[in-house]
Amino acid sequence: MARVWVCVGGAVFFLSCLVLHACYSGSLRGDNIPKVLVFTEDGYFLRAWNYTVDTPHGIFVSSTPYEQSVWITDVGSGSYGHTVKKYNSLGDLVQVLGTPGKKGTGLNPLQFDNPAELYVDDTGEIYIVDGDGGLNNRLIKLSQDFMILWLHGENGTGPAKFNIPHGVTLDSVGRVWVADRGNKRLQVFDKDTGEWLGAWDNCFTEEGPSAVRFTPDGKYLIVAQLNLSRLSVLVAPPSGSIGDCSVISTIQLADQVLPHLLEVDKKTGAVYVAEIGAKQVQKYIPVHSRTPAFEA
């Protein structure tokens, strides 16, 4: 059975194994409420868990033939906050990255301050954007055993510098895409070396992207813009130069819906959007046409 997981915090994630994790923030954050809610793909509630989670923000499901792991970035100021945590599918804590309850900039030991989102690739390597308004503005790549492989970590507007890096994903040709929200651009890096490959900023003159994911065929990017309450479909570049940004369609949501983070089902192409203004998760189904379009 396909399952939908909703954690009270800030993101949406769907893996090819047909498990969706959706995380939304708002007045539901608190000490005496479940932080992770589990639903079927059709929206029927299954269960909840609320263990060692302070204020969840981003969430990602990593599945192998041997295990299914739930990764959560925690931006809370309590005893569990400023960490990246790995759970099993039942909510049992498996691994903690960072110093629980302490924000910081250190690398040994590794510390976070408001880690926004993460992406785990098929090899188990982890990409983390750390800096949803905190001390850090950085992109970190970790190995399977949590060693730092490379890092970009400076506040600024130049290449490989960030101002609120809020979302991160990988494409099929080995590039890392970062939603550099405060700088109103997407930045692109080589996944193996960390080399800066370029940036797209011409599509984001009004507001920067808060989240980015690729369609299953790799031909398009879906981007959320928080305060504009808008989703945009962008043409993905081929291998090589990233070229220029091109928007081919948009989905305008209602005012103050505030799409925060999103995920795309790698099998069906459905788009799941966590909306912190509306305090809900919406599912958009692709409409088959020459130009990609979606309907709720």
C-alpha positions as CSV (number, residue, x, y, z in Angstrom):
1,M,0.0,0.0,0.0
2,A,1.2,3.5,-0.9
3,R,1.5,5.6,2.2
4,V,1.5,9.4,2.8
5,W,3.4,10.7,5.8
6,V,2.5,14.2,7.0
7,C,4.9,15.8,9.6
8,V,4.0,19.0,11.2
9,G,6.9,21.1,10.1
10,G,7.5,22.1,6.5
11,A,8.1,19.8,3.5
12,V,6.8,17.2,1.0
13,F,8.8,14.1,-0.3
14,F,7.8,11.2,-2.5
15,L,10.1,8.3,-3.5
16,S,9.9,5.7,-6.2
17,C,8.9,3.2,-3.6
18,L,5.5,5.0,-3.4
19,V,5.9,6.4,0.1
20,L,5.1,10.1,0.4
21,H,6.2,12.2,3.3
22,A,4.5,15.6,3.6
23,C,5.4,18.1,6.2
24,Y,3.6,21.4,6.7
25,S,4.0,24.1,9.3
26,G,1.8,26.6,11.1
27,S,-0.3,26.7,14.3
28,L,-0.2,22.9,14.7
29,R,3.4,23.0,15.9
30,G,3.6,22.3,19.6
31,D,4.6,19.8,22.4
32,N,1.4,17.8,22.7
33,I,0.5,17.0,19.1
34,P,1.8,14.3,16.8
35,K,4.6,15.5,14.6
36,V,4.4,12.9,11.9
37,L,1.1,11.7,10.4
38,V,0.9,8.8,8.0
39,F,-1.8,8.6,5.3
40,T,-2.5,6.4,2.2
41,E,-1.7,7.9,-1.1
42,D,-5.5,8.7,-1.4
43,G,-5.4,10.7,1.8
44,Y,-6.8,8.2,4.4
45,F,-5.2,8.5,7.8
46,L,-3.2,5.5,9.0
47,R,-1.2,6.4,12.1
48,A,1.0,9.1,13.8
49,W,4.2,9.2,15.8
50,N,5.8,11.9,17.8
51,Y,9.3,10.8,19.0
52,T,12.4,13.0,19.5
53,V,11.0,15.6,17.1
54,D,11.0,19.3,18.1
55,T,10.0,21.4,15.1
56,P,10.3,19.4,11.8
57,H,11.0,21.3,8.6
58,G,12.2,19.1,5.8
59,I,11.6,15.3,5.4
60,F,12.9,12.7,3.0
61,V,12.3,9.0,2.6
62,S,15.2,6.8,1.5
63,S,14.3,3.2,0.5
64,T,16.5,0.2,-0.3
65,P,15.6,-3.5,-0.6
66,Y,16.8,-3.8,3.0
67,E,15.3,-0.8,4.8
68,Q,13.2,2.3,4.6
69,S,14.5,5.4,6.4
70,V,12.8,8.6,7.2
71,W,15.1,11.7,7.4
72,I,13.9,14.8,9.1
73,T,15.5,18.2,9.5
74,D,14.6,19.8,12.9
75,V,14.7,23.6,13.3
76,G,13.3,23.7,16.8
77,S,14.8,25.5,19.7
78,G,14.1,22.7,22.2
79,S,16.2,19.8,23.2
80,Y,15.9,18.0,19.8
81,G,16.4,21.0,17.6
82,H,19.0,22.0,15.0
83,T,19.6,18.5,13.9
84,V,19.2,16.1,11.0
85,K,17.7,12.8,12.2
86,K,17.2,9.4,10.7
87,Y,14.3,7.2,11.7
88,N,12.9,3.8,10.7
89,S,9.4,3.7,9.2
90,L,7.9,3.1,12.7
91,G,9.4,6.3,14.1
92,D,12.3,4.8,16.0
93,L,15.3,7.1,16.1
94,V,18.3,5.6,14.3
95,Q,20.9,8.4,13.8
96,V,21.3,12.0,14.9
97,L,23.5,14.5,12.9
98,G,24.4,17.7,14.7
99,T,24.3,18.6,18.4
100,P,20.7,18.3,19.7
101,G,19.4,21.6,21.1
102,K,22.5,23.6,20.2
103,K,22.8,25.7,17.0
104,G,26.2,26.3,15.7
105,T,28.6,26.6,12.7
106,G,31.1,23.8,13.7
107,L,32.2,21.0,11.4
108,N,33.9,18.8,13.9
109,P,31.6,17.9,15.5
110,L,29.1,18.9,12.9
111,Q,26.5,21.5,14.0
112,F,23.5,23.0,12.2
113,D,21.3,26.1,12.6
114,N,17.9,25.7,11.1
115,P,18.7,23.0,8.5
116,A,16.1,23.4,5.9
117,E,16.1,20.3,3.7
118,L,18.0,17.3,2.6
119,Y,18.2,14.8,-0.3
120,V,19.6,11.3,-0.1
121,D,20.7,9.7,-3.4
122,D,20.6,6.1,-4.3
123,T,24.2,5.5,-3.1
124,G,23.2,6.8,0.4
125,E,25.1,10.0,0.1
126,I,23.4,13.0,1.7
127,Y,23.0,16.6,0.6
128,I,21.9,19.1,3.2
129,V,21.0,22.8,2.9
130,D,21.6,24.4,6.3
131,G,20.3,27.9,6.8
132,D,16.7,28.7,6.9
133,G,17.4,32.1,8.4
134,G,20.0,30.9,10.9
135,L,23.7,31.3,11.4
136,N,24.6,29.1,8.4
137,N,24.1,29.5,4.7
138,R,25.7,26.3,3.3
139,L,25.4,23.2,1.2
140,I,27.0,20.1,2.7
141,K,27.5,16.7,1.0
142,L,28.0,13.7,3.4
143,S,29.1,10.2,2.7
144,Q,27.1,7.1,3.7
145,D,29.1,7.1,7.0
146,F,28.4,10.8,7.5
147,M,31.9,12.2,6.6
148,I,31.9,15.6,4.9
149,L,32.8,15.1,1.2
150,W,32.6,18.7,0.2
151,L,31.0,21.9,1.4
152,H,30.0,25.4,0.2
153,G,29.3,27.6,3.2
154,E,29.4,31.3,2.9
155,N,26.7,34.0,3.1
156,G,26.7,36.2,0.1
157,T,25.5,36.8,-3.5
158,G,28.4,35.5,-5.5
159,P,28.8,32.0,-7.1
160,A,28.5,29.2,-4.5
161,K,27.4,31.6,-1.8
162,F,23.9,31.6,-0.3
163,N,21.2,33.6,1.3
164,I,18.6,31.1,2.8
165,P,19.4,27.9,0.9
166,H,16.0,26.3,1.3
167,G,15.7,23.3,-1.0
168,V,18.0,20.8,-2.7
169,T,17.6,18.0,-5.2
170,L,19.6,16.0,-7.8
171,D,19.0,15.5,-11.5
172,S,19.7,12.4,-13.6
173,V,23.0,13.7,-15.0
174,G,24.8,14.3,-11.7
175,R,24.0,17.9,-10.8
176,V,22.9,19.3,-7.5
177,W,20.2,22.0,-7.6
178,V,19.8,24.4,-4.7
179,A,16.8,26.8,-4.2
180,D,18.8,29.8,-3.0
181,R,15.7,31.6,-1.9
182,G,17.1,34.9,-0.5
183,N,19.2,35.4,-3.6
184,K,16.3,34.7,-5.9
185,R,18.0,32.0,-7.9
186,L,18.7,28.3,-8.4
187,Q,22.4,27.4,-8.1
188,V,23.8,24.2,-9.7
189,F,26.8,22.1,-8.6
190,D,28.6,18.9,-9.8
191,K,27.5,16.2,-7.4
192,D,30.9,14.5,-7.3
193,T,33.3,17.4,-7.1
194,G,31.1,20.2,-5.7
195,E,32.2,22.4,-8.6
196,W,29.9,25.4,-9.2
197,L,28.2,25.0,-12.6
198,G,26.1,28.1,-12.8
199,A,22.9,29.8,-11.7
200,W,19.4,30.6,-12.9
201,D,18.1,34.0,-11.7
202,N,16.1,35.4,-14.7
203,C,13.0,33.4,-13.8
204,F,12.8,34.7,-10.2
205,T,12.7,38.5,-10.4
206,E,9.7,38.8,-8.1
207,E,10.6,36.1,-5.5
208,G,13.2,33.4,-5.1
209,P,12.4,29.6,-5.2
210,S,11.7,27.8,-2.0
211,A,11.6,24.3,-3.4
212,V,12.7,22.4,-6.5
213,R,12.1,18.9,-7.9
214,F,12.3,17.2,-11.3
215,T,9.6,15.4,-13.2
216,P,10.2,11.6,-13.6
217,D,11.4,11.9,-17.2
218,G,14.0,14.6,-16.1
219,K,12.7,17.0,-18.7
220,Y,11.2,19.6,-16.4
221,L,11.7,21.2,-13.0
222,I,8.8,22.0,-10.7
223,V,9.6,25.1,-8.5
224,A,7.6,26.6,-5.6
225,Q,7.6,30.3,-4.8
226,L,6.3,30.8,-1.3
227,N,4.9,34.3,-1.0
228,L,3.6,34.4,-4.6
229,S,1.7,31.2,-3.9
230,R,2.9,29.9,-7.3
231,L,4.3,26.7,-8.8
232,S,6.3,27.0,-12.0
233,V,7.3,24.4,-14.6
234,L,10.8,25.0,-16.0
235,V,12.6,23.3,-18.9
236,A,15.5,21.2,-17.6
237,P,18.9,21.7,-19.4
238,P,20.6,18.8,-21.1
239,S,23.9,17.4,-19.9
240,G,26.6,20.1,-20.2
241,S,25.9,23.8,-19.9
242,I,22.9,24.7,-17.8
243,G,22.0,27.6,-20.2
244,D,19.2,30.0,-19.2
245,C,16.0,29.5,-17.2
246,S,12.8,29.1,-19.2
247,V,9.3,28.9,-17.6
248,I,6.8,27.1,-19.8
249,S,3.8,27.0,-17.5
250,T,2.6,28.1,-14.0
251,I,0.0,27.0,-11.4
252,Q,-1.3,30.1,-9.5
253,L,-2.6,29.0,-6.1
254,A,-5.0,31.1,-4.0
255,D,-3.6,34.0,-2.0
256,Q,-1.8,33.1,1.2
257,V,-1.7,29.3,0.4
258,L,2.2,29.7,0.6
259,P,3.7,26.5,-1.0
260,H,6.7,25.7,1.2
261,L,8.3,22.5,-0.1
262,L,7.2,19.9,-2.6
263,E,7.9,16.5,-4.1
264,V,7.1,14.6,-7.3
265,D,6.1,11.0,-7.5
266,K,8.7,9.4,-9.6
267,K,6.3,6.8,-10.9
268,T,3.1,8.8,-11.7
269,G,4.5,12.3,-11.9
270,A,2.0,13.6,-9.4
271,V,3.1,16.7,-7.5
272,Y,2.6,17.0,-3.7
273,V,2.8,20.5,-2.2
274,A,3.1,21.4,1.5
275,E,1.2,24.7,1.9
276,I,2.0,26.4,5.2
277,G,-0.5,29.2,4.7
278,A,-3.4,26.9,4.0
279,K,-2.1,24.3,6.5
280,Q,-2.7,21.5,4.1
281,V,-1.0,19.2,1.5
282,Q,-2.4,19.2,-2.1
283,K,-1.8,16.6,-4.8
284,Y,-1.6,17.7,-8.4
285,I,-2.0,15.1,-11.2
286,P,-0.3,15.6,-14.6
287,V,-2.6,16.4,-17.5
288,H,-1.2,14.7,-20.6
289,S,-0.4,17.3,-23.2
290,R,2.5,18.8,-25.2
291,T,3.0,21.4,-22.5
292,P,3.2,19.9,-18.9
293,A,0.2,20.9,-16.9
294,F,-1.4,19.8,-13.6
295,E,-4.8,19.8,-12.0
296,A,-5.6,19.4,-8.3
